[in-house]
Amino acid sequence: MPRASDGRATPINPPEARGPRNGDLPAYVGNGLIGLRVREQPLQPGMCIVSGFAGEHPERRVEAAAPAPYPLAGDIALNKVWLSDQPSAVSDLV
């Protein structure tokens, strides 16, 4: 584990990522109970996994994590054009 100059342990942080994912999974935000995969445009639904929320895998017939409803929602309109109707018209928000 990396250590600060005074000997304290410091967290291991991955490098900051910006721009297109190029096939990588979306950013993961979790607290041990709820896990979210947040897309580049955060108001578009991503994936949500909740601890204890499970279902049957359709092919293997075993218990597996099941996607839960995405808890973040919203829609924005500019000049009567809604984000939900034209998601490709939005450029990077970063």
Biopython code that builds the backbone (N, CA, C, O; Angstrom):
import numpy as np
from Bio.PDB.StructureBuilder import StructureBuilder

atoms = [
    (1, "MET", "N", (0.842, -1.172, 0.000)),
    (1, "MET", "CA", (0.000, 0.000, 0.000)),
    (1, "MET", "C", (0.889, 1.237, 0.000)),
    (1, "MET", "O", (1.860, 1.295, 0.754)),
    (2, "PRO", "N", (0.573, 2.234, -0.837)),
    (2, "PRO", "CA", (1.363, 3.465, -0.856)),
    (2, "PRO", "C", (1.273, 4.202, 0.478)),
    (2, "PRO", "O", (0.268, 4.120, 1.184)),
    (3, "ARG", "N", (2.330, 4.912, 0.804)),
    (3, "ARG", "CA", (2.366, 5.637, 2.079)),
    (3, "ARG", "C", (2.723, 7.103, 1.833)),
    (3, "ARG", "O", (3.506, 7.432, 0.942)),
    (4, "ALA", "N", (2.129, 7.963, 2.643)),
    (4, "ALA", "CA", (2.446, 9.391, 2.603)),
    (4, "ALA", "C", (3.810, 9.607, 3.253)),
    (4, "ALA", "O", (4.362, 8.687, 3.857)),
    (5, "SER", "N", (4.353, 10.809, 3.133)),
    (5, "SER", "CA", (5.682, 11.094, 3.689)),
    (5, "SER", "C", (5.733, 10.922, 5.206)),
    (5, "SER", "O", (6.805, 10.686, 5.762)),
    (6, "ASP", "N", (4.587, 11.039, 5.884)),
    (6, "ASP", "CA", (4.576, 10.856, 7.340)),
    (6, "ASP", "C", (4.280, 9.415, 7.746)),
    (6, "ASP", "O", (4.097, 9.139, 8.931)),
    (7, "GLY", "N", (4.228, 8.487, 6.783)),
    (7, "GLY", "CA", (4.043, 7.073, 7.080)),
    (7, "GLY", "C", (2.608, 6.578, 7.032)),
    (7, "GLY", "O", (2.369, 5.374, 7.129)),
    (8, "ARG", "N", (1.636, 7.497, 6.881)),
    (8, "ARG", "CA", (0.236, 7.062, 6.810)),
    (8, "ARG", "C", (-0.038, 6.382, 5.473)),
    (8, "ARG", "O", (0.523, 6.747, 4.440)),
    (9, "ALA", "N", (-0.917, 5.382, 5.521)),
    (9, "ALA", "CA", (-1.325, 4.716, 4.287)),
    (9, "ALA", "C", (-2.199, 5.665, 3.473)),
    (9, "ALA", "O", (-3.013, 6.400, 4.032)),
    (10, "THR", "N", (-2.031, 5.647, 2.163)),
    (10, "THR", "CA", (-2.854, 6.473, 1.276)),
    (10, "THR", "C", (-3.657, 5.560, 0.360)),
    (10, "THR", "O", (-3.220, 4.448, 0.064)),
    (11, "PRO", "N", (-4.827, 6.011, -0.094)),
    (11, "PRO", "CA", (-5.644, 5.164, -0.965)),
    (11, "PRO", "C", (-5.001, 4.978, -2.336)),
    (11, "PRO", "O", (-4.246, 5.828, -2.808)),
    (12, "ILE", "N", (-5.313, 3.863, -2.952)),
    (12, "ILE", "CA", (-4.857, 3.596, -4.313)),
    (12, "ILE", "C", (-5.946, 4.117, -5.243)),
    (12, "ILE", "O", (-7.054, 3.582, -5.254)),
    (13, "ASN", "N", (-5.650, 5.132, -6.007)),
    (13, "ASN", "CA", (-6.627, 5.723, -6.912)),
    (13, "ASN", "C", (-6.249, 5.404, -8.350)),
    (13, "ASN", "O", (-5.092, 5.563, -8.739)),
    (14, "PRO", "N", (-7.225, 4.951, -9.145)),
    (14, "PRO", "CA", (-6.926, 4.726, -10.561)),
    (14, "PRO", "C", (-6.730, 6.069, -11.257)),
    (14, "PRO", "O", (-7.168, 7.099, -10.744)),
    (15, "PRO", "N", (-6.079, 6.071, -12.415)),
    (15, "PRO", "CA", (-5.897, 7.333, -13.130)),
    (15, "PRO", "C", (-7.249, 7.893, -13.576)),
    (15, "PRO", "O", (-8.185, 7.143, -13.855)),
    (16, "GLU", "N", (-7.333, 9.209, -13.636)),
    (16, "GLU", "CA", (-8.558, 9.866, -14.072)),
    (16, "GLU", "C", (-8.820, 9.523, -15.535)),
    (16, "GLU", "O", (-7.896, 9.497, -16.348)),
    (17, "ALA", "N", (-10.069, 9.263, -15.862)),
    (17, "ALA", "CA", (-10.442, 8.926, -17.237)),
    (17, "ALA", "C", (-11.341, 10.015, -17.789)),
    (17, "ALA", "O", (-12.245, 10.488, -17.101)),
    (18, "ARG", "N", (-11.100, 10.412, -19.019)),
    (18, "ARG", "CA", (-11.926, 11.412, -19.698)),
    (18, "ARG", "C", (-12.144, 10.966, -21.133)),
    (18, "ARG", "O", (-11.355, 10.207, -21.696)),
    (19, "GLY", "N", (-13.236, 11.456, -21.711)),
    (19, "GLY", "CA", (-13.505, 11.177, -23.107)),
    (19, "GLY", "C", (-14.208, 9.853, -23.320)),
    (19, "GLY", "O", (-14.700, 9.249, -22.367)),
    (20, "PRO", "N", (-14.259, 9.394, -24.572)),
    (20, "PRO", "CA", (-14.977, 8.159, -24.886)),
    (20, "PRO", "C", (-14.364, 6.954, -24.187)),
    (20, "PRO", "O", (-13.165, 6.926, -23.910)),
    (21, "ARG", "N", (-15.195, 5.966, -23.909)),
    (21, "ARG", "CA", (-14.750, 4.786, -23.162)),
    (21, "ARG", "C", (-14.018, 3.775, -24.027)),
    (21, "ARG", "O", (-13.271, 2.954, -23.495)),
    (22, "ASN", "N", (-14.203, 3.805, -25.335)),
    (22, "ASN", "CA", (-13.550, 2.854, -26.247)),
    (22, "ASN", "C", (-13.780, 1.406, -25.831)),
    (22, "ASN", "O", (-12.844, 0.605, -25.816)),
    (23, "GLY", "N", (-15.025, 1.068, -25.494)),
    (23, "GLY", "CA", (-15.357, -0.309, -25.136)),
    (23, "GLY", "C", (-15.275, -0.621, -23.660)),
    (23, "GLY", "O", (-15.734, -1.683, -23.240)),
    (24, "ASP", "N", (-14.702, 0.269, -22.847)),
    (24, "ASP", "CA", (-14.650, 0.036, -21.402)),
    (24, "ASP", "C", (-16.037, 0.198, -20.797)),
    (24, "ASP", "O", (-16.908, 0.842, -21.381)),
    (25, "LEU", "N", (-16.234, -0.391, -19.621)),
    (25, "LEU", "CA", (-17.497, -0.224, -18.914)),
    (25, "LEU", "C", (-17.639, 1.216, -18.434)),
    (25, "LEU", "O", (-16.637, 1.897, -18.214)),
    (26, "PRO", "N", (-18.890, 1.690, -18.268)),
    (26, "PRO", "CA", (-19.077, 3.038, -17.716)),
    (26, "PRO", "C", (-18.531, 3.128, -16.295)),
    (26, "PRO", "O", (-18.272, 2.111, -15.650)),
    (27, "ALA", "N", (-18.363, 4.344, -15.823)),
    (27, "ALA", "CA", (-17.870, 4.567, -14.461)),
    (27, "ALA", "C", (-18.753, 3.841, -13.459)),
    (27, "ALA", "O", (-19.972, 3.787, -13.621)),
    (28, "TYR", "N", (-18.132, 3.281, -12.420)),
    (28, "TYR", "CA", (-18.862, 2.563, -11.375)),
    (28, "TYR", "C", (-18.802, 3.376, -10.091)),
    (28, "TYR", "O", (-17.726, 3.772, -9.643)),
    (29, "VAL", "N", (-19.958, 3.617, -9.512)),
    (29, "VAL", "CA", (-20.052, 4.318, -8.237)),
    (29, "VAL", "C", (-20.806, 3.399, -7.298)),
    (29, "VAL", "O", (-21.925, 2.992, -7.612)),
    (30, "GLY", "N", (-20.231, 3.060, -6.157)),
    (30, "GLY", "CA", (-20.903, 2.153, -5.236)),
    (30, "GLY", "C", (-20.526, 2.425, -3.796)),
    (30, "GLY", "O", (-19.496, 3.033, -3.502)),
    (31, "ASN", "N", (-21.393, 1.956, -2.900)),
    (31, "ASN", "CA", (-21.128, 2.122, -1.475)),
    (31, "ASN", "C", (-21.259, 0.808, -0.713)),
    (31, "ASN", "O", (-21.319, 0.821, 0.516)),
    (32, "GLY", "N", (-21.304, -0.315, -1.405)),
    (32, "GLY", "CA", (-21.460, -1.609, -0.762)),
    (32, "GLY", "C", (-22.898, -2.077, -0.732)),
    (32, "GLY", "O", (-23.156, -3.272, -0.586)),
    (33, "LEU", "N", (-23.829, -1.170, -0.864)),
    (33, "LEU", "CA", (-25.244, -1.521, -0.893)),
    (33, "LEU", "C", (-25.820, -1.324, -2.290)),
    (33, "LEU", "O", (-26.527, -2.187, -2.809)),
    (34, "ILE", "N", (-25.510, -0.180, -2.891)),
    (34, "ILE", "CA", (-26.003, 0.145, -4.225)),
    (34, "ILE", "C", (-24.803, 0.399, -5.129)),
    (34, "ILE", "O", (-23.865, 1.095, -4.738)),
    (35, "GLY", "N", (-24.829, -0.160, -6.333)),
    (35, "GLY", "CA", (-23.788, 0.082, -7.318)),
    (35, "GLY", "C", (-24.405, 0.639, -8.581)),
    (35, "GLY", "O", (-25.392, 0.097, -9.078)),
    (36, "LEU", "N", (-23.840, 1.714, -9.109)),
    (36, "LEU", "CA", (-24.349, 2.351, -10.319)),
    (36, "LEU", "C", (-23.274, 2.379, -11.387)),
    (36, "LEU", "O", (-22.107, 2.640, -11.097)),
    (37, "ARG", "N", (-23.667, 2.111, -12.621)),
    (37, "ARG", "CA", (-22.815, 2.340, -13.786)),
    (37, "ARG", "C", (-23.379, 3.587, -14.452)),
    (37, "ARG", "O", (-24.449, 3.550, -15.059)),
    (38, "VAL", "N", (-22.646, 4.696, -14.332)),
    (38, "VAL", "CA", (-23.121, 5.990, -14.810)),
    (38, "VAL", "C", (-22.554, 6.244, -16.198)),
    (38, "VAL", "O", (-21.349, 6.113, -16.412)),
    (39, "ARG", "N", (-23.407, 6.602, -17.130)),
    (39, "ARG", "CA", (-22.980, 6.849, -18.511)),
    (39, "ARG", "C", (-22.394, 8.250, -18.678)),
    (39, "ARG", "O", (-22.414, 9.058, -17.750)),
    (40, "GLU", "N", (-21.874, 8.524, -19.873)),
    (40, "GLU", "CA", (-21.294, 9.836, -20.159)),
    (40, "GLU", "C", (-22.324, 10.940, -19.974)),
    (40, "GLU", "O", (-21.993, 12.027, -19.499)),
    (41, "GLN", "N", (-23.558, 10.673, -20.342)),
    (41, "GLN", "CA", (-24.661, 11.600, -20.111)),
    (41, "GLN", "C", (-25.435, 11.054, -18.914)),
    (41, "GLN", "O", (-26.258, 10.154, -19.082)),
    (42, "PRO", "N", (-25.197, 11.569, -17.723)),
    (42, "PRO", "CA", (-25.732, 10.966, -16.501)),
    (42, "PRO", "C", (-27.248, 10.841, -16.445)),
    (42, "PRO", "O", (-27.757, 10.012, -15.690)),
    (43, "LEU", "N", (-27.987, 11.631, -17.216)),
    (43, "LEU", "CA", (-29.444, 11.528, -17.169)),
    (43, "LEU", "C", (-29.980, 10.366, -17.997)),
    (43, "LEU", "O", (-31.162, 10.038, -17.894)),
    (44, "GLN", "N", (-29.142, 9.738, -18.811)),
    (44, "GLN", "CA", (-29.579, 8.538, -19.524)),
    (44, "GLN", "C", (-29.461, 7.352, -18.581)),
    (44, "GLN", "O", (-28.480, 7.246, -17.844)),
    (45, "PRO", "N", (-30.444, 6.458, -18.592)),
    (45, "PRO", "CA", (-30.384, 5.312, -17.670)),
    (45, "PRO", "C", (-29.120, 4.488, -17.864)),
    (45, "PRO", "O", (-28.702, 4.209, -18.988)),
    (46, "GLY", "N", (-28.532, 4.112, -16.756)),
    (46, "GLY", "CA", (-27.382, 3.225, -16.749)),
    (46, "GLY", "C", (-27.791, 1.913, -16.108)),
    (46, "GLY", "O", (-28.916, 1.451, -16.302)),
    (47, "MET", "N", (-26.895, 1.313, -15.352)),
    (47, "MET", "CA", (-27.194, 0.054, -14.677)),
    (47, "MET", "C", (-27.141, 0.276, -13.181)),
    (47, "MET", "O", (-26.292, 1.017, -12.684)),
    (48, "CYS", "N", (-28.056, -0.370, -12.459)),
    (48, "CYS", "CA", (-28.094, -0.297, -11.004)),
    (48, "CYS", "C", (-28.175, -1.713, -10.448)),
    (48, "CYS", "O", (-29.025, -2.500, -10.866)),
    (49, "ILE", "N", (-27.297, -2.036, -9.512)),
    (49, "ILE", "CA", (-27.321, -3.318, -8.802)),
    (49, "ILE", "C", (-27.474, -3.004, -7.319)),
    (49, "ILE", "O", (-26.749, -2.167, -6.781)),
    (50, "VAL", "N", (-28.418, -3.674, -6.657)),
    (50, "VAL", "CA", (-28.674, -3.449, -5.237)),
    (50, "VAL", "C", (-28.366, -4.736, -4.486)),
    (50, "VAL", "O", (-28.788, -5.817, -4.896)),
    (51, "SER", "N", (-27.628, -4.618, -3.381)),
    (51, "SER", "CA", (-27.292, -5.779, -2.562)),
    (51, "SER", "C", (-28.566, -6.492, -2.115)),
    (51, "SER", "O", (-29.474, -5.864, -1.570)),
    (52, "GLY", "N", (-28.634, -7.789, -2.342)),
    (52, "GLY", "CA", (-29.789, -8.582, -1.941)),
    (52, "GLY", "C", (-30.881, -8.661, -2.992)),
    (52, "GLY", "O", (-31.805, -9.462, -2.850)),
    (53, "PHE", "N", (-30.805, -7.853, -4.045)),
    (53, "PHE", "CA", (-31.803, -7.880, -5.115)),
    (53, "PHE", "C", (-31.298, -8.863, -6.167)),
    (53, "PHE", "O", (-30.356, -8.562, -6.901)),
    (54, "ALA", "N", (-31.920, -10.027, -6.240)),
    (54, "ALA", "CA", (-31.414, -11.099, -7.105)),
    (54, "ALA", "C", (-32.545, -11.699, -7.923)),
    (54, "ALA", "O", (-33.725, -11.500, -7.634)),
    (55, "GLY", "N", (-32.157, -12.430, -8.938)),
    (55, "GLY", "CA", (-33.107, -13.134, -9.787)),
    (55, "GLY", "C", (-32.438, -14.367, -10.360)),
    (55, "GLY", "O", (-31.276, -14.647, -10.063)),
    (56, "GLU", "N", (-33.165, -15.100, -11.175)),
    (56, "GLU", "CA", (-32.639, -16.325, -11.769)),
    (56, "GLU", "C", (-31.997, -16.016, -13.114)),
    (56, "GLU", "O", (-32.596, -15.348, -13.958)),
    (57, "HIS", "N", (-30.775, -16.505, -13.308)),
    (57, "HIS", "CA", (-30.085, -16.337, -14.582)),
    (57, "HIS", "C", (-30.872, -17.104, -15.636)),
    (57, "HIS", "O", (-31.192, -18.275, -15.427)),
    (58, "PRO", "N", (-31.195, -16.465, -16.774)),
    (58, "PRO", "CA", (-32.065, -17.112, -17.761)),
    (58, "PRO", "C", (-31.484, -18.365, -18.416)),
    (58, "PRO", "O", (-32.243, -19.241, -18.830)),
    (59, "GLU", "N", (-30.163, -18.469, -18.518)),
    (59, "GLU", "CA", (-29.559, -19.633, -19.170)),
    (59, "GLU", "C", (-29.040, -20.658, -18.169)),
    (59, "GLU", "O", (-29.250, -21.859, -18.338)),
    (60, "ARG", "N", (-28.367, -20.187, -17.134)),
    (60, "ARG", "CA", (-27.737, -21.114, -16.184)),
    (60, "ARG", "C", (-28.670, -21.553, -15.067)),
    (60, "ARG", "O", (-28.368, -22.503, -14.345)),
    (61, "ARG", "N", (-29.795, -20.875, -14.917)),
    (61, "ARG", "CA", (-30.819, -21.237, -13.924)),
    (61, "ARG", "C", (-30.276, -21.223, -12.498)),
    (61, "ARG", "O", (-30.636, -22.082, -11.693)),
    (62, "VAL", "N", (-29.418, -20.263, -12.180)),
    (62, "VAL", "CA", (-28.895, -20.089, -10.828)),
    (62, "VAL", "C", (-29.216, -18.660, -10.377)),
    (62, "VAL", "O", (-29.514, -17.793, -11.199)),
    (63, "GLU", "N", (-29.151, -18.427, -9.067)),
    (63, "GLU", "CA", (-29.389, -17.075, -8.560)),
    (63, "GLU", "C", (-28.257, -16.156, -8.993)),
    (63, "GLU", "O", (-27.085, -16.524, -8.912)),
    (64, "ALA", "N", (-28.608, -14.970, -9.449)),
    (64, "ALA", "CA", (-27.614, -14.006, -9.921)),
    (64, "ALA", "C", (-28.085, -12.595, -9.589)),
    (64, "ALA", "O", (-29.267, -12.369, -9.325)),
    (65, "ALA", "N", (-27.155, -11.654, -9.605)),
    (65, "ALA", "CA", (-27.524, -10.253, -9.399)),
    (65, "ALA", "C", (-28.477, -9.828, -10.509)),
    (65, "ALA", "O", (-28.268, -10.152, -11.678)),
    (66, "ALA", "N", (-29.507, -9.112, -10.138)),
    (66, "ALA", "CA", (-30.495, -8.653, -11.111)),
    (66, "ALA", "C", (-30.449, -7.128, -11.186)),
    (66, "ALA", "O", (-30.305, -6.460, -10.163)),
    (67, "PRO", "N", (-30.568, -6.581, -12.384)),
    (67, "PRO", "CA", (-30.591, -5.121, -12.493)),
    (67, "PRO", "C", (-31.817, -4.555, -11.779)),
    (67, "PRO", "O", (-32.919, -5.091, -11.896)),
    (68, "ALA", "N", (-31.612, -3.482, -11.051)),
    (68, "ALA", "CA", (-32.705, -2.785, -10.368)),
    (68, "ALA", "C", (-33.041, -1.522, -11.162)),
    (68, "ALA", "O", (-32.254, -1.098, -12.009)),
    (69, "PRO", "N", (-34.189, -0.926, -10.900)),
    (69, "PRO", "CA", (-34.515, 0.334, -11.595)),
    (69, "PRO", "C", (-33.454, 1.400, -11.322)),
    (69, "PRO", "O", (-33.007, 1.563, -10.187)),
    (70, "TYR", "N", (-33.059, 2.112, -12.352)),
    (70, "TYR", "CA", (-32.038, 3.155, -12.225)),
    (70, "TYR", "C", (-32.620, 4.325, -11.433)),
    (70, "TYR", "O", (-33.667, 4.852, -11.810)),
    (71, "PRO", "N", (-31.968, 4.746, -10.343)),
    (71, "PRO", "CA", (-32.587, 5.728, -9.448)),
    (71, "PRO", "C", (-32.464, 7.192, -9.873)),
    (71, "PRO", "O", (-33.065, 8.064, -9.245)),
    (72, "LEU", "N", (-31.705, 7.474, -10.916)),
    (72, "LEU", "CA", (-31.528, 8.856, -11.351)),
    (72, "LEU", "C", (-32.277, 9.047, -12.660)),
    (72, "LEU", "O", (-32.083, 8.284, -13.606)),
    (73, "ALA", "N", (-33.123, 10.054, -12.719)),
    (73, "ALA", "CA", (-33.880, 10.297, -13.941)),
    (73, "ALA", "C", (-34.039, 11.797, -14.142)),
    (73, "ALA", "O", (-34.040, 12.572, -13.186)),
    (74, "GLY", "N", (-34.170, 12.175, -15.365)),
    (74, "GLY", "CA", (-34.392, 13.577, -15.682)),
    (74, "GLY", "C", (-34.418, 13.757, -17.185)),
    (74, "GLY", "O", (-33.981, 12.881, -17.932)),
    (75, "ASP", "N", (-34.920, 14.871, -17.617)),
    (75, "ASP", "CA", (-34.963, 15.180, -19.038)),
    (75, "ASP", "C", (-34.803, 16.690, -19.184)),
    (75, "ASP", "O", (-35.299, 17.453, -18.355)),
    (76, "ILE", "N", (-34.131, 17.107, -20.207)),
    (76, "ILE", "CA", (-33.860, 18.523, -20.445)),
    (76, "ILE", "C", (-34.327, 18.860, -21.850)),
    (76, "ILE", "O", (-34.155, 18.068, -22.777)),
    (77, "ALA", "N", (-34.921, 20.040, -22.006)),
    (77, "ALA", "CA", (-35.347, 20.498, -23.327)),
    (77, "ALA", "C", (-34.703, 21.840, -23.640)),
    (77, "ALA", "O", (-34.649, 22.729, -22.789)),
    (78, "LEU", "N", (-34.218, 21.978, -24.866)),
    (78, "LEU", "CA", (-33.719, 23.244, -25.388)),
    (78, "LEU", "C", (-34.401, 23.474, -26.721)),
    (78, "LEU", "O", (-34.340, 22.625, -27.610)),
    (79, "ASN", "N", (-35.052, 24.619, -26.865)),
    (79, "ASN", "CA", (-35.772, 24.940, -28.101)),
    (79, "ASN", "C", (-36.736, 23.827, -28.504)),
    (79, "ASN", "O", (-36.825, 23.462, -29.676)),
    (80, "LYS", "N", (-37.451, 23.297, -27.526)),
    (80, "LYS", "CA", (-38.476, 22.260, -27.714)),
    (80, "LYS", "C", (-37.913, 20.916, -28.186)),
    (80, "LYS", "O", (-38.667, 20.074, -28.673)),
    (81, "VAL", "N", (-36.611, 20.707, -28.048)),
    (81, "VAL", "CA", (-35.992, 19.418, -28.370)),
    (81, "VAL", "C", (-35.574, 18.780, -27.054)),
    (81, "VAL", "O", (-34.794, 19.359, -26.296)),
    (82, "TRP", "N", (-36.095, 17.581, -26.783)),
    (82, "TRP", "CA", (-35.843, 16.890, -25.520)),
    (82, "TRP", "C", (-34.641, 15.963, -25.637)),
    (82, "TRP", "O", (-34.443, 15.308, -26.660)),
    (83, "LEU", "N", (-33.837, 15.918, -24.567)),
    (83, "LEU", "CA", (-32.675, 15.031, -24.508)),
    (83, "LEU", "C", (-33.084, 13.582, -24.747)),
    (83, "LEU", "O", (-32.379, 12.851, -25.442)),
    (84, "SER", "N", (-34.209, 13.159, -24.182)),
    (84, "SER", "CA", (-34.649, 11.770, -24.353)),
    (84, "SER", "C", (-35.003, 11.455, -25.802)),
    (84, "SER", "O", (-34.927, 10.296, -26.210)),
    (85, "ASP", "N", (-35.388, 12.457, -26.585)),
    (85, "ASP", "CA", (-35.717, 12.236, -27.999)),
    (85, "ASP", "C", (-34.487, 12.282, -28.898)),
    (85, "ASP", "O", (-34.466, 11.627, -29.940)),
    (86, "GLN", "N", (-33.468, 13.039, -28.518)),
    (86, "GLN", "CA", (-32.270, 13.215, -29.344)),
    (86, "GLN", "C", (-30.992, 13.046, -28.519)),
    (86, "GLN", "O", (-30.208, 13.991, -28.429)),
    (87, "PRO", "N", (-30.752, 11.870, -27.911)),
    (87, "PRO", "CA", (-29.561, 11.722, -27.059)),
    (87, "PRO", "C", (-28.245, 11.900, -27.814)),
    (87, "PRO", "O", (-27.244, 12.291, -27.214)),
    (88, "SER", "N", (-28.229, 11.622, -29.105)),
    (88, "SER", "CA", (-26.982, 11.747, -29.866)),
    (88, "SER", "C", (-26.639, 13.202, -30.175)),
    (88, "SER", "O", (-25.534, 13.483, -30.639)),
    (89, "ALA", "N", (-27.562, 14.133, -29.928)),
    (89, "ALA", "CA", (-27.308, 15.544, -30.206)),
    (89, "ALA", "C", (-26.519, 16.221, -29.090)),
    (89, "ALA", "O", (-26.166, 17.394, -29.213)),
    (90, "VAL", "N", (-26.239, 15.511, -28.012)),
    (90, "VAL", "CA", (-25.511, 16.081, -26.875)),
    (90, "VAL", "C", (-24.028, 15.782, -27.031)),
    (90, "VAL", "O", (-23.641, 14.649, -27.317)),
    (91, "SER", "N", (-23.199, 16.806, -26.841)),
    (91, "SER", "CA", (-21.754, 16.587, -26.880)),
    (91, "SER", "C", (-21.265, 16.274, -25.475)),
    (91, "SER", "O", (-22.057, 16.255, -24.532)),
    (92, "ASP", "N", (-19.979, 16.030, -25.326)),
    (92, "ASP", "CA", (-19.402, 15.705, -24.023)),
    (92, "ASP", "C", (-19.738, 16.782, -23.004)),
    (92, "ASP", "O", (-19.696, 17.976, -23.301)),
    (93, "LEU", "N", (-20.071, 16.338, -21.799)),
    (93, "LEU", "CA", (-20.384, 17.273, -20.727)),
    (93, "LEU", "C", (-19.151, 17.619, -19.907)),
    (93, "LEU", "O", (-19.230, 18.458, -19.010)),
    (94, "VAL", "N", (-18.019, 16.998, -20.189)),
    (94, "VAL", "CA", (-16.802, 17.222, -19.409)),
    (94, "VAL", "C", (-16.023, 18.362, -20.005)),
    (94, "VAL", "O", (-14.960, 18.716, -19.497)),
]
sb = StructureBuilder()
sb.init_structure("model")
sb.init_model(0)
sb.init_chain("A")
sb.init_seg("    ")
for serial, (resi, resn, name, xyz) in enumerate(atoms, 1):
    if name == "N":
        sb.init_residue(resn, " ", resi, " ")
    sb.init_atom(name, np.array(xyz, "f"), 0.0, 1.0, " ", f" {name:<3s}", serial, name[0])
structure = sb.get_structure()
